[in-house]
Structure formats: C-alpha cells, structure tokens
Amino acid sequence: MPFPALHAEFAPRLRRGELHLSTFCQLPDPNVIEALAKSQLDSFIFDMQHGMFDESAVLAGVAAAALAGKPALVRLPVDAGGLASRVLDFGAVGVICPMVNTAADARRLVSYVKFPPLGGRSWGPRRAIPLSGLSGPEYLLRANELTLAIAMIETQQALDNLDAILATPGIDGVFVGPSDLAVSLSEGISLQSAKVSPALDIVAARAKAAGKFAGVFAINPAYASDCSGRGYSFIALMQDAMFMQQAADAAVEAVRSGAR
C-alpha cells in the first residue's frame, strides 16, 4: 500500500463504521511489529501507558508498520497529552488517550491533536508529511481530518459525561477499556463487573447517535465478536505477547497430543 493511502484511507474507514482489527503492542521491538505486520491485522496500537514503548520505540515502530503498509496509533500515558502532537509528528495516525473523564479532558486532548481552529497543535510534522504522501500545505489542510483523537471511556465519571465528551468538537471516537471500567464500576473490588455489559451497549449507542465510532479492547476473539455485534467497529484484539504465548501453547499441545 503506498504511503498516501496509508493515511488517507484509515480515518474515513473508521468513520464509516467498517470493522477494523488492531492490537496493542507492548513489546518495543520493530522485529515483533514486522512479524505481526505479515498477519491480517489492520493496524497497531503502540502502548505507552502500560507497555514498554518510549518515544524512540514509537519512532521505530511507526517505520516498521509503514513499510508493511499498515498504520499505527499510540496509546498515551496518563496525563501526558503533550506527547500527542509529538507521536503524530512521528507519523502515527491517531492517539488513544486514557482517563478522559470530562468534557474538559476531551477539549484538552483535542488541543494537542488538532490544528486550529479545532485545537492548538504546533507545526512540525517531520515524519508525518512524507508518510502521508502530501506536501506541507496539503498536510496542514487535511491533518485534522486524517489524524484521530480517541477518548478512552473507563470510569463511571466518563460514563456520566459521555454525551459531553462525544459532543466535543474534534473528538473522533471513543474507546472502552473493559478492565478499568470494571474496576471503576465495582469500586476497586474486581476486574470484572456485571455492570460492564450494559455500559458497553450504552457507549456504542451513544457514539453512533453522535456520529462517532466506538472502539474497545477485546481479550479474545469471542469477546471481539460479541463487541462487534454490539456496534463496536474499532477493536484492539489481544496483545502482541498474548498472540505469541497462545500460538506457542497451541503448537506445543499439538505435538504432545500427537505423541501421546
């Protein structure tokens, strides 16, 4: 896929609600990304919140993904919105921001991701321009359309303010973290809560009504299929280490079963 298509096709497809399967990358090695890029995954999310990605790893990872014609997003650390414009300058096509609990949080995210008049992103897309296939002036005119600001919904407070977050100009979509949402809804007691399932339906329905896409982390394919049926089109399927562990276990079990 040529670089112009890499950027130009990603955001419109998400906005149309097409099913898009990504994964969280926590291992900051371009070789891992290059290997996964040969799979049928549509994109990658480099995890600076819980994974081991730093700025150098994001820079190398974006290049590894781009060489395979696949886009990369970045999940930011908590309270590190200033990194948003930097990873976009590196060539990431969007950022996923954790703990967006209020409309003020959403506006702050937009201020880092979007150029005026929506936000206040400063100019300096050193890597983004060549990866986009656009000239500098063309990139400036289209960047707000092509780069995504995605707010994570993972607390009761975020659910309470969901409509205001979705209504924030420049917010392109929302992304549910089921485990953190369960922690919040169970008041810190459990990583699972019966309240998560109805909350998932609420987020998907409200996002659709607002004309925004809904994303979610899926711990396994069955959970991903369930969320797709609920209206989630942007799904982070598992994690890089989980893929390796499960493939290794399946291969070992197949050999041992045959030897028994």
Beta strands, then each sheet from edge to edge (+ up, - down):
strand 1: 20-25
strand 2: 44-47
strand 3: 72-75
strand 4: 94-97
strand 5: 148-153
strand 6: 173-176
strand 7: 213-218
strand 8: 234-239
sheet 1: 1+ 2+ 3+ 4+ 5+ 6+ 7+ 8+ 1+
end
